[in-house]
Amino acid sequence: MPTLSTTVEVSPVSVNIKPLEDKIVVQASEAETTTASGLVIPDTAKEKPQEGKVIAVGPGRIDDKGNRVPVDVAVGDVVIYSKYGGTEVKYNGEEYLILSARDVLAVIN
């Protein structure tokens, strides 16, 4: 089975989207996938990206006692999120993903 390589290409962006509660806005990575032999995989065969850069972060959710629980990620973090999590939105010609902080699986250092 051929191996795949994925490149994360995300340009710095200033977005006027302000997420609510524990939501975050992520710009998904451009998944340019090629096989080890250099063959480019067509868009129809590519898997949905699961990695992206955090563009905006909400203030956090309110717990049962009325205290605000902050979100564990910050603007600029590169995160891995669940495959089918979030809602895709298009704003000013760019595509973003609005996720619950619970859909974030890991932060890449």
C-alpha positions as CSV (number, residue, x, y, z in Angstrom):
1,M,0.0,0.0,0.0
2,P,1.5,3.4,-0.9
3,T,2.4,5.8,1.9
4,L,1.0,9.4,2.0
5,S,2.6,12.6,2.9
6,T,0.6,15.6,4.1
7,T,1.8,19.2,4.1
8,V,0.2,21.8,6.3
9,E,0.0,25.1,4.4
10,V,-1.9,27.8,6.4
11,S,-1.4,31.5,5.8
12,P,-1.8,34.0,8.6
13,V,-5.3,35.2,8.8
14,S,-7.2,37.8,10.7
15,V,-10.9,36.8,10.9
16,N,-13.9,38.7,12.2
17,I,-15.6,35.6,13.4
18,K,-16.1,35.5,17.2
19,P,-17.0,32.0,18.4
20,L,-19.3,31.6,21.4
21,E,-18.8,29.5,24.5
22,D,-16.3,26.6,24.0
23,K,-16.2,26.8,20.2
24,I,-13.1,27.4,18.2
25,V,-12.6,28.5,14.5
26,V,-10.0,26.4,12.6
27,Q,-8.6,26.9,9.2
28,A,-8.1,23.3,7.9
29,S,-4.8,22.4,6.4
30,E,-4.5,22.0,2.7
31,A,-4.0,18.3,2.4
32,E,-1.7,17.9,-0.6
33,T,-1.3,14.2,-0.7
34,T,1.0,12.3,-2.9
35,T,2.1,8.7,-2.9
36,A,5.7,7.8,-2.1
37,S,6.3,7.4,-5.8
38,G,5.1,10.9,-6.5
39,L,1.6,10.2,-7.8
40,V,-0.9,12.9,-6.9
41,I,-4.1,11.6,-5.4
42,P,-7.2,13.4,-7.0
43,D,-9.5,15.5,-4.8
44,T,-12.3,13.0,-5.0
45,A,-10.0,10.3,-3.3
46,K,-8.6,12.6,-0.6
47,E,-9.7,12.2,2.9
48,K,-11.1,15.1,4.9
49,P,-8.3,16.9,6.7
50,Q,-8.1,16.4,10.5
51,E,-5.5,19.1,11.1
52,G,-5.6,22.9,11.1
53,K,-4.6,26.2,12.7
54,V,-6.8,27.8,15.4
55,I,-7.9,31.2,14.1
56,A,-10.3,32.2,16.9
57,V,-11.3,30.9,20.4
58,G,-14.4,31.4,22.4
59,P,-14.4,32.5,26.0
60,G,-15.2,29.0,27.3
61,R,-18.3,27.3,28.6
62,I,-20.1,27.9,31.9
63,D,-20.1,24.9,34.3
64,D,-23.0,23.9,36.6
65,K,-21.8,26.3,39.3
66,G,-21.7,29.3,37.0
67,N,-18.0,29.4,36.6
68,R,-16.4,29.9,33.2
69,V,-14.2,27.0,32.1
70,P,-11.5,28.3,29.7
71,V,-10.7,26.5,26.4
72,D,-7.5,24.5,26.3
73,V,-6.3,25.8,23.0
74,A,-5.1,29.3,21.9
75,V,-5.1,31.2,18.7
76,G,-2.2,30.0,16.5
77,D,-2.1,26.4,17.8
78,V,-2.1,23.7,15.3
79,V,-4.6,21.0,16.3
80,I,-5.8,17.6,15.4
81,Y,-9.5,17.2,15.6
82,S,-12.1,14.4,15.2
83,K,-12.8,13.5,11.6
84,Y,-16.4,14.4,11.4
85,G,-16.5,17.1,14.1
86,G,-17.5,20.7,13.5
87,T,-19.4,22.7,11.0
88,E,-17.8,23.9,7.8
89,V,-18.5,27.6,7.0
90,K,-17.4,29.9,4.2
91,Y,-16.5,33.5,5.1
92,N,-15.0,36.1,2.8
93,G,-14.1,33.4,0.3
94,E,-12.2,31.3,2.8
95,E,-13.4,28.0,4.3
96,Y,-13.3,27.5,8.1
97,L,-14.4,24.8,10.5
98,I,-16.2,25.8,13.7
99,L,-15.5,23.1,16.3
100,S,-16.4,22.4,19.9
101,A,-13.3,22.4,22.1
102,R,-14.3,18.8,22.9
103,D,-13.7,17.8,19.3
104,V,-10.0,18.7,19.5
105,L,-7.9,15.6,20.1
106,A,-4.4,17.1,20.4
107,V,-2.3,20.1,20.0
108,I,0.8,19.8,17.8
109,N,4.0,21.5,19.2
